[in-house]
Amino acid sequence: MLLLLTLLLCLCPSALGQLEESQFGDDADSDLADFDLDIAPRRVPRQVKTVLAKETKPHIQELSIKTTIISRYAFTAVYCAMLNRHSAATEGVFQFQIPADAYVSNFTMIIGGRVYQSEVRPKEKRVKQDNGKPKNKESGDAGPEAEVEVFRMAVNIPGRNRAVFLLTYEQLLRRRLGRYEHVTSVRPLQLVSRLSLDVTVVDHSPVTDLEVLPLRNGKSSSATGPNAPKTPAKPELPVTTVIKNEKNVCRITFSPNIVQQAKITTSGNLGDFVIRYDVQRDMGIGDIQVLNGHFVHYFAPKDLPVVPKNVVFVIDTSASMLGTKIRQTKDALFTILRDLRPGDRFNFVSFSNKIKVWQPNRLVPVTPLNIRDAKKFIFMLMPTGGTNIDSAIQTGSSLLRDHLSDPDTGRNSVSLIIFLTDGRPTIGEIQSTAILGNTRSAVQEKFCIFTIGIGNDVDYRLLERMSLDNCGMMRRINEEVDASSMLKGFYDEIGTPLLSDIRINYTENSVRYVTQHLFTNYFNGSEIVVAGKLTNQSAESLHVQVTASNDDKSIVLETDVPLRHRQMETERHVKAAAAMAAKAPGSEVTQGLGAALDSIAEDFVERIWGFLSVKEGLRSRLLSQTSKEREDHIQLATNLSLTYRFLTPLTNMVVEKPEVLADGTVAPAATSAPTAVDAVSTANELPGDPDEGKPQKPDGKTGSQTPSLRNTIGKAERRPTKKSISISKTSADGDPHFVVEFPLSKLTVCFNINGEPGHVLRLVSDHKNSGVTVNGKLIGAPAPPGSHKLQRTYFSSITIVVDRPRRAYIEVTPKKVILDGRDRVVLPCHSTAAVDSGVLSVAVVGKSNVTVTVGGNISFVILLHQYKNPAPYQRDHLGFYIGNSEGLSDGCHGLLGQFLFEEVGLAELPAHGDEKPSRVLKVKDRSVPVVQKSRRIYSGTQSVDCWFARNNAAKLIDGQYEDYVTSHMFDTGEGPHGTNGA
């Protein structure tokens, strides 16, 4: 996620440094002229000039929003650049509305040339630094279904300086009423010189029914959303909107200049930019996508007969419903009555101080006479008195239970309560815990409860828990919106059940950590999404079975999914998104955001799994029956939130605020010394072939003193010295081929490890002593033609974790290096740079290698293997070499670490019969058969003779391959041969 920061530093460094004096002027026209908006200053409307002239707060120079939606999972990056024209420091406020069901995954500020990177921490930890946490717009009890949340950060911007804010968030789009809807808030609250929105949609299936709605405003994005009456056949597009549709890939752009913005509104509150679409789907088991050891399964069957439903409407008629609320509720119920089907059964319950039942003791069929009588009952509803929620639920539940116990009731009908209130319990039982317990006892898992809250005075936690406990869902309706259309829309979502008792199964022992795969109901126009991890990534196929009930029929769908074929298809979609971004015109910032999102999207299936798993953990937390069960769910959801850097109800996003001194400058970093970083290169000036990833040779230039980060952002004059690298032969490179040098024995041994894509292997483990652990993650690739292997594996990322004197880590991929020490820094691999964080230091030689040094006496070198035009069987990957192992202990372990302080011997076994004498390697008390081979290392620049141990290094390494597979990249655990094992 932090690749955003890196790309922006590379692409537009001049935007981040202090402004030149000539850039400021008191005249608004000259400011506008500098922005190259293809308009003459004299043509700016008078009201625009007035607004600019009176403006004292920082001016937003640029707001760029870039979204990539891959298979319904949306990555959004927001770039906002603010300009403080005044000589004194001024407070700048960055705020952005995000969908309530999205998770913020990164926030970064660049102020006064210094980078302020956010950190996600568990919520239990109280910290003094400012909290960049989204806050609900509403002042009442925030429910999880609030339409939007506002991410807000206020900071002081030094005089005559810029501030840059970078925000990213992720969201899995829900399908409602047969459409996916993506909403982007465009509300900078002032006119913006450069404003752009770019949305790319990529899907496995052809995109259908794509439409862009007119900009919509108001607090609720659903008032005119999928729940509203249908929009005109051809709604008017927002000005400057361009749509490019290429079957599976669509791109939508919106970039009004400052005059066009002013014609919409001079307040800068343009509204929501709304995109709706669906995808073409075939009959069958659904769409399954596979990528890097994870899968996601979308299931949305169509053309099925509707299942009859038994529905009881429980309506609040307390005094607070008086006026608009009850009128709009009645309007919605009148419309819903017209939509009931002949096979349905229904009833109405109203509640305040007293409970009133329209048809006591029974549910009635849908007939013209019953519809007429029901309308009379609704028309006569009069708000009065308090709110007796508990008795209302008990009454509605009793009606459904009695109906379901009748032998004449359809066995496979769908039963549900639709419960609506605008307040909290005030009469009868008012304790939420007791109400929930009574509700569970009344429902007895025989039907579902769907809850609707109107306004700000509702106990949304109670409604959410009530619906979750009873297989339903909750919907929030704001006071200001058209509740009638919202209610009708919500009913439309659940009013057409197609399946019940859905169970999705996968090949036993082939998957693990699967998200929810049992569902009570499936409603027309929605979608079921399941994700999980593959345990055997080399398997040819995955068997999938879906069982469900439809009216009086049982449905069984089965298929075998070809995993490798699906992996290649999914990779093709990711490349299509990258290609669309590459072709996209726009500023360097926009292109940088696009490139960053494309990099993130390479693991989108895993992130979908993480996203769904966190959501599921939060739901399970609410449903927990014991404190231990609750704590287990909280811990799991918290760990996943931290792994994927999600800002969730269990985490805080903490970021240091800049301190502006009396002279208007930004205070230097804390006395613990700022992270030292050299300028990031903005051009590919260094020699070297990225296809081969050869280590750079020294060029003889002398290095300059390493300046601090805050003084070098935006400059590219200084470069780190490109020192020659001195490394041993002990390495893991290629497919991966391991080479171990035994200097004491004057022998070199080599072996292969045939691992599984997605597995994380422990290479060096000295956690107990030096505190160093090195893990590498494997990525898969098809074998080249004629190979005896079915697939190849390479290292796609390598993490070096250090626990002494304090925890820090470096993560290296072929594209970036993340250093998390005193500060968090991200460096691109195509540029030369050096960072020293005290515990760890890293030197990057662009397109060549990364050298990591720990404490001065431990060093590792990671070679970068990149391809300009890769063949289908080629993957960008890494090679790992041990440079200096002096600081590692003799108890070091891992696939490579266990050999660093060992002595081995070579023995010749006598020949038997016509066989030639064979050689064995004496390692500890084991004899390992070996043969002589030659290996090429250092990107093919050197050949080494070695003794090769077959069979996945059997007997050579301690234990078995599985003993070196860790749970994640930052695992320093105590497995049998994990940390300092023998």
N, C-alpha and C positions, 0 to 999 in steps of 0.2 A: 504494500500500500504506500510505503514511503517513497516509492519510485517517482511519485508525482513531484516531490520536492527536488529530487535529483534532476529530473528532466527540465524543470523550470530553471534551476540554476544554470543548466547547460545552455538552454535555448534563449533565455532572455536575461542575462546577468545584469544588463544595464538598468533593468526595471527595479533592481533591488538595492542598489547603492544609494547614497545621498544625492539629492538633486543638485544640479548646477544652478547657480544664481540666475542665469539667463532664462531658465525655464519658468520663472515666475513673472507674472504680470498682474496688474490690478484690474485689467479690463477683461470682462467675460468673453468678449468676441475673440480676443487673441487666444484665450484658452481653448475655445471651440475650434478655432482654425487649426490648432496644432493636432487635432484629433483625426484629421483626414476623413471627414464624414461625407465627402463629396457634396458639401453644401457650403454656400458662402455665408459668412457670419451675419451679413445684413439680412439674411432671410430667416434667421431664428425668430420665432414668434416673440412678441413683446413680453408675454407672461413668462417665457422661458428665461429671458434676460433678467427679469425682476427676481425670479427665484434664485438664479445664480449669483446675482449681485449681493443679495442679502444673506447668502449662505455663509455661516461661520463654521459649521461642522466640516470635517474633511470631505472632500469630493471623491466620489467613486469614479475613477478613471476607466476601469474595465471590470465587467462582470461576465465571465465565461462559464457556461454550464455544459458539461459534456456527459452524456449517458450512453452506455452500451448495454443493450438487453440481449443476452444470449440465452436462448431457450427459457424465456420468461423470468430470468434472473437479472435484475437491473443493477449495474454499477454506475454511480453518479459521482462526478468530481466537479467541485465548484471552485473557481479561482476568482478572487476579488482583490483588486488593487485600489487602495485609497491614497489620496494626495492631501497632505496638510500644507496649504499655501502660506500659512501664517508663520511668523518668526517664533512664536511661542508654541509650546506643546499644547495639543488639543486632543480631547478624548474622541476616539473613533469607535463606533459600534458596528460590529459585524453581526448580522442576524439573518437566519435563513430558515424558512419553513421546510420541514421534512415530513413525509408520511409517517403516521404514528406506528405503523408496523414495520418500518425500516430501522436498520441499525447503523449508527455512525461508526465508521471504522478507522478514521484518521482525521486529525486536525493539526495544522501547522501554521505558525505565524512567522513572518520575516519582517522585523522592525529594526530600523537603524542598522541594517546590514547583518543583524544577528538572527539566528534561527531558533525559534521556540517550538520544540516538538512535544506534542501531547504524549501522555502515557496512560494506558488503561490499567486501573488497579482494582482489586476487590473492594466492594463498597464498605466492608467492615472497617477498613483502615481509614482513620480520620487524618486528613492532611491539611496543612495551612494554606497551601497554594490554591489559586483560583480554580474553580470547577467549571469546565466547559460542558456542562450537562444540559441536555434539552429540557425545557420546561413547558408544561402544558399551557396553552393559551388561556384555558378557563381557570377561574379562580377557585372553583369548587373542587369536589373530590374527583381527582383525575381518573377516569376509566381508561382501560387499555384500548378502547375503540374511539377515542377522540380522533377527529379527522386528521389533525396535524399537530406536530410539536414544533417548538421554535428553538433552534440552536442559537445562543446569543453569547457574544464575547465583547466586552468593552475594555479598551486599552488606551493608554496615552501614546500619541504619535509625536515624536520630536518635531520641532519647527522645521519647515522647509524639507520635508522628508516624506517618504512613502511607507506604507504598510501593506503587506500582502497576506491574505488569508486563504488557506487551502483546506477544504472540507470534502471528505468522501463519505458516502453512505451506500448501503446495499439493501435490496428489497426483492423478495420473491413475489411476483405479481399474482394476484388471485384472479381466478376466472369467475365472473358473476354474470348471469344472464347471457351466457354465450360469448362474452367479450373479456379481454384483458384490458385494464385501464392503467395508463401511466400518467401521473400528474407531476408537473414541475412548477413550483411556485416561482413566479417572476415578480418579486416585490422588493426592489432595492430601496424604496421609499425616497428616491430622488431620481432625477434624470441622469442617465449614465452615458458617458461619451462613447464607449464601445461596449455594446451589449450583444451577446450571442448565446444561442441555445442550439445544441446539436444532439440529436438522438438517433442512434443506429439500432435497428432491430434485426437480429439474426436468429433464424430458427431452423431446426431439422426439417420441418414441414413448410410448405409454401405459406406465406402470410396472406390472409384473406381479410376482407371487410375493414381495411385500414381507413381510418378517418381521423382528422384533426378538428376538434371543436373550436368554436369561437372562444376567445379568452373569457374565463368566468371568474367572478369575484364573489365576495361574501365569505362568511366563516366556514360554511359547509361546502366541500367539494363534491358532495353527493346530491346536493339539491338539484343539480342538473346533470348528475352523473348517471351511472347505469341504472339507478333506481328510479329515475325520472321518466316522464313521458318521452316518447321517441322524438328525437330531434328531426328537423327537416331533412329531406333526402340529401340535399347538398348544402350543408351549413357553410357559412362564409368563413374562409380561412383567415386567421390573424394576418395582419399586414406583413409582407416580406416572406411569408412561410413558403418553403419549397419542399416538395415531396418527391423522392426518387424511389421507385419500387422495382426491385429486380428479383421477383419470385420469392426466394428465401431470405433476401437481404433488402431492407428498406432504410432510407435515411431521410430524416426530417430536420430542417434548419429554420431558425427564426432569429432574425438579426435586424431589428428596427433601429434606425439612426435616431439621433436625439430629437429631431423634428417629428418623426413618426411616433415616437414615444409621447411627445407633448400633445399630439392630436388625440391620443387615447386617454391620457391623464397627465397632469403636471405634477402629481404627487409621487410618481414613481411606483404606484401600486397597480401594476398592470394586470395582475390576477394569475390564475392558474392556466398553464399551457397543457392541454389534455389530449392525449393520444389514445385511441381505442383500436383494437385489432383482435383477430382470432387467427387460428392456424387450421389448415386443412387436416382433417383427421379421418382415418379409415376405421371401419368396423374391426374389432378385435381387441387385443389385450392392451393396446396403448403404445406409447412412445417411450422407449428405454434408451438412455444415452450412457456411455461409459467413457471415463477419462481418468487416467493415472490412479487406478486402483479403487475408484469409487463409481457408483452408478446412481442415476435418478430415473424414476419411473413415473410418467404422467398417464393417468387413466381417466378418460372422459368419454364413456360410450354414448352412442346416439341411436336414434331411431328405435327406441324401446317403448313398449306400451306403458302408460302411466299407471302407477300403483295407487289404488284408492287410499284415502287418508281419513283418519278420525281426528278432528281438531276441535279444541275448546279454546275460545278467545276469553281471556281474563283481563278485564279492562278497569283501570283506576278511575273512579268517579268522585274522588275526594274534592274538597273545596278548592284546592290549588289548581285543579284542572279547568276551572271556570274560564270562559272566554275563548281565546284562539285555540288553545290546546284541545278542548273537547270538541270544538267545531271541526277542526282538521282531523281529529280521530274519527269522528262520525263520517266525514266525507270518505276517508280511506276505507272504513268498514263497509260502507254502501258499495264501493267499487269492488272490494274483495268478495262480497256476496255474489256479485254477477259472475265472478270467475270460478266459483265452486263448481265441481263436476258432478254429474249425476250419481256416480258411485261413492261420493264422499258422505261422511256423517259429521254433524257439527252441533255446537251449542255455544251460548254466551253466558259469562258470569261477570257481573259488575260488583265492585267493592268500594266501600268507604268505611263508615262505622259499621254498616250492615252489609251483608252479602245477599245479592239478588241473583237468582238463576232463571234464565229465560224459560227453559224446558226442564223442570225438576226431574232428576233421577234417570235421564236418558239423553242419548244423542239422536238427532233426527236426520232422516235422509234429505237430500237436496231435491225439493219439489217447489213448484211456483207458489203454492200456498205457504210453505214453511219460509221461503225467502221473503214473502210479503210480511209475515208475522215478525220475522227477525228484524226487518227494517223498522217496524213500529217500535219494537223494544229498544233499538238503537236510538231512534228519534226521541224517545221519552227519557233517555238518560239525563239526569240532572246532577251536577257536581254539588256535593255537600259533605261536611263532616271530615273525619280523619282518615287514616290509611291503615287498614288491617291486612297486611300482605300475607301473613301466615294463614289466616282462615281462608283467604281467597285461593291460595295454592292448594290447601287441603280440599276445598270444595271442588275445584277443577279436577284434581287428581282422582277424587272419589267418582266423579262422573265417568272418567276414562276407564278406571279400574272395573267399574260395574259393567261398562259396555264391553270391555275385552273379555270378561268372564262369561259373557253370553255365548252359548254354543253356536248361535247363528252368525256371530261376527266373523268376517273374513279373516282367515288365519294369517295371511301375508299382507294385510293392510299396514300402513304407517300411521302411528298415533303420536300426537304432539299437542302441547299447550303453547299458545302464544300469549305471553304475559306482558302487559304494558303498564308502566307507572311513571309518575313525575316526581316522586318523593321518597321519603324514608318511612319505615314502619313507625306509626305513632299510637296505634290501638292494638290491643291484644298482646301477643308475643312480639317484643321489639328487639330482642337480642339476636344478632345475626347467626351466631353459632347454633342457637336453638332452632331458628327458622330453617337453617340448612339441614339440620338433623331430622326435623319433622318432614321436610320435603323429601329427603332420601327414603324415609320410611313410607311415605305416601306413594312415591313413584314406583318403588320396588323394581327398578330397572326394566319396567314394562313400556315406557314411552319417554319422549324427549321434551325438554322445556326450552323454549326460545324466548329470551327476555329482551325488552326494549325499554330504554330509559329516555325521557324527554327532559332536557334542561340541565341546570347546574346543581339542583338540590337532591339529586338521586344518589343513593348508596350504590355506586357502580361496582364496587368490590363484591357486594352481596349479589347483584345481578349476574356478574361474571361467574362467581363461584357456583351459583344456582344452575346456570346453564352448563358449565363444565361438568358439574357433578352428574348431570342428567342428559348427556350426549347432545346438548344443543349449542347455541352460540348467542352472544349478546351483541346488541347494536345500540349505539348512542346517537341521539338526535339533538342537535343544538337548538336553543330557544329561537334563534333568529331565522331558521330555515322553514321551508314548507314541509311541515310534518306529515301532511297528507300524502304527498308524493313519496316521502321517505318510507312511511309505513307500507304503502302499496308496493314499493320496490322491494322491501324486505320480505313481504309475503310472496312476491313473485319468485324470489330466490329459493324459497322452501316450499312453495305451493305445488310443485310438480315432482314428486318423488318417483324415481325410475327403478332404484334398486334398494334392497335392505340387506342387512347382515353380510356386508362385503368382507371377504378375507383374501388377502394377497400373500401367497407363499412363494418362496424361491428354493432352489436346490438346497437340500439339507447340507450344512457344513460348508457351503460355498459362499455364504454371506455372513456378515456380523454387524453389530451396532445398527441394525435396521430401524428406521424411524417408524412411527405408527403405521401398522399395516392391517388393523381391524377397524372397520367403520360401520356405524349403525345404519346410516342411510347415504344414498347418493341422489342429489337433486339435479334436475335438468339444468344445463347451462353452467354447472360448476366443474370442479376437477379435483381428483384425488392425486396427491403427490407423495411418493415414498422414495427415500434415499438410503444408501448404506454403503458399506465397504465390502470389497471382494476379498475373500480369504485366499483364493487361488487365482492369481491373475493370468497364469499361463493356461488355464482351462479353455477349451475350445468354445464352450457354450454355457449358458445359464438357463435352467428350466424355470419357467414362470407359470404359476397357476392362479387364476382368479375364480373364486366361487362367490355366488350371490343369489338372492331371491328376487324374482320379479312377479308380483301378484301371486299366482298359484303355481309358478314354475321355478325350478332350480336351474341356475345357469353356471356352467363350468367352462372357462376359457383357459387354454393351455398353449404354450409355444416354447421353442428353444431359441434363445437369443444368441446369435454368433458374436461373441465378445470382441474378437479382434476386428471384425468388420465394423462393429459399432464404435470401437475406439477410433478407427481411422475416419469414420464419418464425423464423429464429434470433433476430432482435430481439424477436419476440413471446415467446420463451421467457425471455429475459433480463428482460423486463418482468413476466412471470408470477412470476419469482423475487422481483423487487422488490415486487410486490403482496402476495405471501405474507408477506414480511418486514414490510411495512407493517401488515398485519392482525394480526401476532403480538403477543400481550400480553407483558408483562414489564417489567423495569426499564428506566430510560433507558439504562443501559449495554448491556443486551441489544439494545435497539432500535438503539443507536448502532453496535454491532458488525454488526448485520444490514445497516444502511444502508451501512456501509463496504464490506462484502463485495459488496453489490449493485453499488457503483461499480466495484470491481475486476473483477467478472464481466463488465462491459461489453466487455472485450477478452479474453474467455476463450479464443476460438479462437486468437488470436495467442499467448496464454500456453501453450496446449497445444502449439503448434508450438515455442515456445521450450523447454518442458519436454522434449519428445521429442528435439529437436535436441541439447540438452545431454547427455541419456542416450546418444544415438547417438555424440556426440563422445567421451564417456568410453569407450564400447565400442571405438570405432575407435582410440583411444589404445593400448588393450591389444593390439589386433591389428596395430599398425604393425610393418612389417618394417625400416624405417630410422629413424635418429634424426631426420632432417628431417621425415619423414612424421609421426612421433610429435609433434614440436614443433608442426607445423601443426595437428594435431587438438587439442592442448592449448590452443593460442592461440585457436582458434575456440570451443571449449567454455568457456574462461575469459571471453572477450568476451561470449558469450551469458549466462553466469552473472552477470556484472556488469550487463548491460543489464536483466535481469529481477530483479536483487537476490537470486539464489538462492545459498544456502549449500550448496556442493558440495564434492567432494574437491579441487577446484582453487582454492577461495576460503576466506577466513576472514571471520567476522563480528566486527568489533571494536567495542567500546563502552567508553567511559570510565566508570570507577567513581567514585562520589561519595566525597569525603574528609570524614569526620566529625571536627570539631575537638574540642578538650578540653571545651569548654562544651556539647557535644552538638549543635551546629548544623552544617549542611552548609557546607563551604568554598565561597566564591564561585568563579566560573569562572576560567579561566586569565587571566594578566595581559594577554593579547591582547584583553581586554575581551569580556564575554559578549554574545551576540546580544541586541540591544534589541528588545523586542516589547511592544506595547500589549495590554491585556486583550482577549480575544476576546469579542464580544458573545454573550449567551445568549438574546437575544430579537430579533425582527424589528422594531426600533423606528425604523428609518430610512425616510424617504419614498422613493418611487421605484417604478416598475412593472417587475418582472422580465421581463415579456413584451417590453418594448421595450428594456430595457437602457440607458436614458437616463443620461448623465453627471449625477452629483449636483451641484446648485448649492450654493455656500457658504451655510452657515446662520448665519454670523456668530459662532459660538462660538469662544472662545479655547481653544487646546490647552494641555495640561499637559505638563510635562517627561516624556519617555519613560522609564519605569522598566525595569529589567532583567526578563528572563523569570522568574527565580526568585522575584522579589518580586510578580509579578502573576498567577501561575497561581491560579485560583480567585476572582479579584476582577473586578468588571465596572464599577468606578466611573469609570475614566479612559478617555478616547477620544482618538484622534488628531484633530488639527484637519482638518476637511474643507475643504481648500483648493480654490479654483476651478482648473479645469484649463485650461491654455493650450496649445493644440495647433494644428499646421498642418493644411492640407488634404491633405497627402501621406499616403496611407493605402491600406489594403487591407481592404475590408469587404464583407459580404454574400456574393455568389455566385462567386468574390470579384470585386468591382469595384475596380479600382485607380485612384487619383487622384494626380496628381503636380503639385505647385505649383512654378513656376519664378519666384521673386521677381525675379531680375535681368531676366528677359524679360517679366515681367508677363503670363504666360500660365499656364493650367491645362490639363493634358492628362489624358485618362482612357482606360483600356483594360480589357478583360476577359481573364482567364486561364481557359481551359477545361481544368482539370486532372483527374487521376484520383484517386478516393478512395484514401486510404492513402499517396499521394505526399507527400513532405516538400519544401517549396519554400524556397529561400534568399531571404529578403526583404532583409536587410542583411548585407553581408560586408566587414568591415574588420579581419580577423584579423591582418594583417601590421603594422598601425599602431596603432590604438587598442585592438586585441584584442577587438573586439565582433563578434559574429555573431548574427543573428536568423533562426530557421527556423520555419516554420509547417506543421502537418500538416493535410491535407484529409480531410474526411469527406463521404460521399455522401448524397443524399436524392432521392427521386423528384421529378420536376418536377410543379408544380401543374397541374390540368386546364387545357387550352387552350394550354399553353406549347409553344413550338417546340423546346425542349430535351428530350432524353430523361431527363436527370438534372441535379441541381444539386450543387455542391460548396461547402463552407464550411470555415473554419479551426476545427478542434476543439481544437487546442492550439498554443501558441506558446512557444518556448524562446529565451531570451536568454542567450548564453554569453559570459563575459568571461575573458580569459586574462592580464590585467595589472591590478595587480601580482602577483596570484595567481589561480588558476582558481576561478571561481564561476559559478553559473547560477541562473536563475529559470525555472520552467516554469509556465505559466498555462493552466488549462482553465476551462470555465464554472462548475465547482464548487469548484475549489481552486487555491491558489498554493503551489508548492514553492520555497523559497529554500534553496540550498545554498551557504553562504559559510563564515564561521568555524564556525557550527553549522548544523544542518539544521532548518528550521522549516517547518511546513505550516499554512496559513491557509485557512479556508473563505471562499468568495466571497460568502456571504450576510451576513457580518458585517464591520464596519469595524475595521481594524487597520493598524498601521504597523510596519515592521521595518527596521533599519539594520544591515547586516553589515560596514560599512566599504567594501568594494568596490562592493557593490550595495545599494540601498535600495528598498523597495517600500511603497506605500501603497494599501490596499484600501478603496474606498468600497462598502459592502455592496450587492449586487445591481445595481451600476452600472458601475464601472470599476476598473482597476488601473493605477497609475502606477509605472513602473520608472525609477530614476535611476542613472546610471553616472558616478561620478567628479565629479558636480556640473555637468558641461557636456554630458551626453547624457541625453535622457529619451525614453521611449516611453509611450504611453497605450494600453491595451487595453480596449475596450468589451466588456461582458458582455451577450450577447443570450440571454435565457432565456424559455421558454414554460411557462405553467402547465398548459395543456391543448393540447399541440401537435397540429396536423393531421398527416396521414401524410407530407406533404412538408416539414414544419418540423423543424429540428434546433437544439438549443442550440449556439451558436457564438460566435466572437470577431471583433472588428474591431480592426485594428492601425493606429495613428496615430503618426507621428513628431512628438514634441513639440519637442525641442531637438537639433539635429544639429551644434552648434558643435564638439563634441569629436571628431567623425568626420573622417577625412582626405579629401583630394580624390581619393584612390585608392579610395575606398569603392565597393563594387559590390553586386550583388544586384538583384532585380526592382525594388525601390524605391531602394536605395542608389546605383545608378549615375547617378541623375538629380539628386542633391542639389547638386552643384557644376557642373552643366552649364548652358549657355545655349542656347536654341533660338530659331528664327525662324519666322515664318509667312509663306508666300508664296502668291500667287494665280496659278493657271495660266489662261491665256486659254481662252475657250470655243471649242469646235469644233462647227460646225454649229448645231443647235438646243439643244445641251447648255449648261447654265449653267456659269459659271466654277467651278473646283474649287480647293480649298485643299490645300496640302501643308505639312508641318512639316519644317523643316530641323534634323536632329539629327546632330551630327558631320558626316560627309560623306554622309549618307543623306537621301533625300526620302521622307516618309511621308504617304500620302493620309489626310486627316482630314475629319470632318464635325462640325458643332456639335451638342452635346447638353447636357442638364441632368442632374445627378446629385444625389441627396440623400445627405448624410453626417451624422455625429454622431447616429446612430439616427433619422434622418429629420427632425431638428430644423433643418437648414439645407440650402438648395439652392445648388448651385454650377454655373456654366456652364463647360463644358470642351470641348476639341477631342478627339474620339474617334477612336482608331486601331483599325481592324478587324483581323480575321484573327489573333486571339491575339497582338496587338501585334507582328506581323511587321514587321521593319525598324526599329521603334521601339526594341525592346530589343536589346542585343548578343546575337548568337548566336540559339539557338532555345530553345523551352520546356524541352527535355530537359537543357539545360546548367544549369538552375536546380533540377533534382531531385536531392536529396541522399540518402545512404544511410540516415541516421537523424537524430533530432532534435538530437543533440549534435555533428553533423558540422561541422567548421570547415575542411574539406579544400581542396585546391588545384586544383579543376576548372578547365576552360578559362575559364569566366566565374564561378568560385566565389569566390575570395578575391582581392580587389584586381585582378581581371582588367580588361582594357580592351576 
